[in-house]
Amino acid sequence: FAAKLAVSPLPAMATRPKTPTPTPTPTQRAPLDVAQLSHPGMVRPHNEDSIFVDGVAGLAVLADGMGGYSAGEVASGIAVNVICDGLLPELRSGRELSKVDVASGLTHAAQLLQQQIAAANKGIYEAAQLRPECAGMGTTLVTAVFCGNRVSIGHIGDSRCYRMRGDRFEQLTHDHSLLQEQIDSGVLTLEQAKYSLNKYLVTRALGIEAIVPADIVEYRLEAN
């Protein structure tokens, strides 16, 4: 049920080039090979996921909605639309977004991502207040912005981002869920967590409250 996002900074190829692909410089955009797949799962009759990817702009957004009737897909749709509408013009503008802000330690791209996630939260929260059928709706979120030689990742809830580097497949985000809290506190082991009934209880979701902070992390890209 928890949606996942896997990102790769290099094009998929049948054979690797003989010469190493150089790491992108701060003024270059990492070329992306993008694929997307969504499935409603084995329980729900409809899909509450919303996904957007643009390999040229270097943006990937995934939201997994929650709420009664069709409210979950409304929330995830608002999240993806707001974030994309806010970020794409900046990513396509040619502006230098990989510079690091001294005060926050984040690149300008990460700061823009943070701002647009906050705007998406505001949009979902206000829509839920105005539409009784959407009361309590929310969505998890994971999004990645590739800019220069860095990737900025923002997430809320238990939707995850993974990285494949060499032969290692690594989870880069930390779930906002009751199960994760139980693991972190030592209440449950990883083996016990596999059989827990609390797998899908999130402790943070976009749009549930007027202000919901997102976790923002950044990583350097490496060739191959």
SVG drawing of the C-alpha trace seen along z (x, -y; Angstrom):
<svg xmlns="http://www.w3.org/2000/svg" viewBox="-20 -32 57 44">
<polyline fill="none" stroke="black" stroke-width="0.4" points="0.0,0.0 2.7,-2.5 3.8,-3.9 7.5,-3.9 9.7,-6.0 13.0,-4.7 15.2,-7.2 18.2,-6.8 20.4,-9.7 21.6,-7.9 19.8,-6.6 19.1,-2.9 21.3,-1.2 21.6,2.3 25.4,2.0 27.4,-0.5 29.6,-3.0 33.3,-2.2 34.2,-5.5 32.7,-6.6 29.9,-9.1 31.1,-12.2 29.3,-13.4 27.1,-16.4 28.5,-19.8 26.4,-22.4 25.3,-24.0 24.3,-20.7 21.1,-18.8 21.5,-15.1 19.9,-13.1 17.1,-10.9 15.7,-7.7 12.1,-7.7 9.5,-4.9 6.3,-5.0 3.8,-2.4 0.9,-2.6 -1.5,0.1 -4.5,-0.2 -3.5,2.9 -5.6,5.8 -8.1,4.1 -9.4,0.8 -11.5,0.7 -9.9,-2.6 -6.4,-4.1 -5.7,-7.0 -2.1,-7.5 -1.1,-10.5 2.3,-10.5 4.2,-13.0 7.6,-12.6 9.6,-14.9 13.0,-13.5 14.0,-16.7 13.1,-19.1 14.5,-16.6 11.3,-16.3 9.5,-13.2 6.5,-13.5 4.4,-10.7 1.5,-11.0 -0.6,-8.3 -4.0,-9.7 -6.1,-8.7 -9.7,-9.6 -13.3,-8.4 -15.0,-8.0 -12.8,-9.6 -11.2,-12.1 -7.8,-10.3 -7.3,-10.8 -8.5,-14.4 -5.8,-15.1 -3.0,-13.3 -4.1,-15.2 -3.9,-18.6 -0.5,-17.7 1.0,-16.8 -0.6,-19.6 0.5,-22.3 4.1,-21.1 4.5,-20.7 2.9,-24.0 5.2,-25.7 8.4,-23.9 8.4,-23.3 8.7,-27.0 11.7,-27.4 13.3,-24.2 12.8,-25.1 13.9,-28.8 17.6,-28.1 18.2,-29.8 21.1,-28.5 19.3,-26.5 22.2,-24.3 23.7,-27.1 23.6,-26.4 21.9,-28.9 24.3,-29.4 21.6,-29.9 19.6,-26.7 22.3,-24.6 19.9,-23.7 20.2,-24.4 17.8,-26.8 16.1,-23.9 15.5,-22.3 14.1,-25.5 11.7,-25.8 10.7,-22.2 10.0,-22.9 7.9,-26.0 5.8,-24.1 5.2,-21.2 3.9,-23.8 1.7,-25.3 0.3,-21.8 -0.5,-21.2 -2.3,-24.5 -4.3,-23.7 -5.4,-20.3 -6.2,-21.5 -8.4,-24.4 -10.2,-22.2 -11.0,-19.7 -12.5,-22.6 -14.7,-23.7 -15.9,-20.4 -17.7,-18.1 -17.2,-15.0 -13.4,-15.6 -13.2,-16.2 -10.1,-14.5 -8.5,-13.8 -4.7,-13.8 -1.9,-12.2 1.6,-10.8 4.2,-12.4 7.7,-11.7 9.3,-14.0 12.8,-14.3 14.3,-17.3 17.5,-16.7 19.6,-19.8 23.2,-20.0 25.1,-17.3 22.6,-17.0 19.1,-15.5 16.8,-17.1 14.2,-14.8 11.1,-15.8 8.7,-13.4 5.8,-13.1 4.3,-9.9 5.4,-6.4 5.9,-6.8 9.6,-6.1 12.5,-7.0 15.2,-4.4 18.6,-4.7 20.4,-2.1 24.1,-2.7 26.3,0.1 24.7,3.2 23.2,1.6 19.5,0.7 19.1,-1.8 16.1,-3.5 16.8,-7.2 13.7,-8.4 12.5,-7.5 8.8,-6.6 6.5,-8.8 4.5,-5.9 3.5,-4.2 5.4,-1.1 8.6,-3.0 8.3,-4.7 7.9,-1.3 11.0,0.0 13.0,-3.1 12.1,-2.9 13.0,0.8 9.4,2.0 9.5,4.1 12.4,5.8 12.5,5.6 11.4,9.3 8.4,8.6 7.5,5.6 6.8,7.8 3.7,9.2 2.5,6.0 -1.1,4.8 0.1,1.2 1.8,1.2 -0.3,-1.5 -0.9,-3.9 1.0,-7.1 1.9,-9.8 2.3,-12.6 0.3,-13.3 0.0,-16.2 -3.2,-18.2 -4.3,-16.8 -3.3,-19.9 -2.8,-23.5 1.0,-23.1 2.7,-19.8 6.5,-19.9 8.3,-17.9 11.6,-16.1 14.0,-17.5 17.3,-15.8 19.9,-16.2 22.5,-13.8 25.3,-14.2 24.9,-12.4 27.6,-10.0 28.2,-8.6 27.3,-5.0"/>
</svg>
